[in-house]
Amino acid sequence: MHTIEFSNGNDAVRVVIASADREHILFKVGESDMMTSVTAYLDFAEAFIDAFHSLQGTAILCDRVGNEVIDVTFSHRGVRIGFHHPFAEKTLQTDQSYMTETMRQIGIWNRL
């Protein structure tokens, strides 16, 4: 299992990769599960790194049927992280500095 933590210094949401194969990844947040394709996860990771570097843009992780589950938006005002169904609805506001460790955990740090 691998954990990706989204934090603003006061509050944190841990997204756990519970299992994966060549086609799908199963995520857990608390008691909720979500399955996505490896391709959707890689698209999310690419968008995340682009938004992180330019300090603008949105990375969206969708489930296997295309529903938005996590969105991370970078702007001049900071970073907004939204969690949607099936996870508990939650929004974190933070700044880019809190996203550096998240990038490492997502597994794209070597692309910097």
ChimeraX attribute file (.defattr): number of C-alpha atoms within 10 A of each C-alpha:
attribute: neighborCount
match mode: 1-to-1
recipient: residues
	/A:1	8
	/A:2	13
	/A:3	17
	/A:4	18
	/A:5	18
	/A:6	21
	/A:7	19
	/A:8	19
	/A:9	11
	/A:10	7
	/A:11	10
	/A:12	11
	/A:13	18
	/A:14	14
	/A:15	17
	/A:16	17
	/A:17	18
	/A:18	16
	/A:19	13
	/A:20	15
	/A:21	9
	/A:22	8
	/A:23	10
	/A:24	17
	/A:25	20
	/A:26	17
	/A:27	23
	/A:28	18
	/A:29	18
	/A:30	12
	/A:31	8
	/A:32	11
	/A:33	16
	/A:34	18
	/A:35	18
	/A:36	21
	/A:37	21
	/A:38	17
	/A:39	14
	/A:40	19
	/A:41	18
	/A:42	15
	/A:43	15
	/A:44	21
	/A:45	19
	/A:46	15
	/A:47	18
	/A:48	27
	/A:49	22
	/A:50	16
	/A:51	20
	/A:52	23
	/A:53	12
	/A:54	10
	/A:55	19
	/A:56	17
	/A:57	18
	/A:58	21
	/A:59	22
	/A:60	22
	/A:61	24
	/A:62	21
	/A:63	22
	/A:64	16
	/A:65	9
	/A:66	11
	/A:67	14
	/A:68	16
	/A:69	18
	/A:70	20
	/A:71	18
	/A:72	24
	/A:73	20
	/A:74	23
	/A:75	16
	/A:76	9
	/A:77	12
	/A:78	14
	/A:79	25
	/A:80	18
	/A:81	21
	/A:82	18
	/A:83	19
	/A:84	15
	/A:85	15
	/A:86	16
	/A:87	18
	/A:88	13
	/A:89	11
	/A:90	12
	/A:91	15
	/A:92	18
	/A:93	16
	/A:94	20
	/A:95	17
	/A:96	18
	/A:97	12
	/A:98	15
	/A:99	20
	/A:100	12
	/A:101	14
	/A:102	18
	/A:103	21
	/A:104	14
	/A:105	15
	/A:106	18
	/A:107	12
	/A:108	15
	/A:109	13
	/A:110	7
	/A:111	9
	/A:112	8
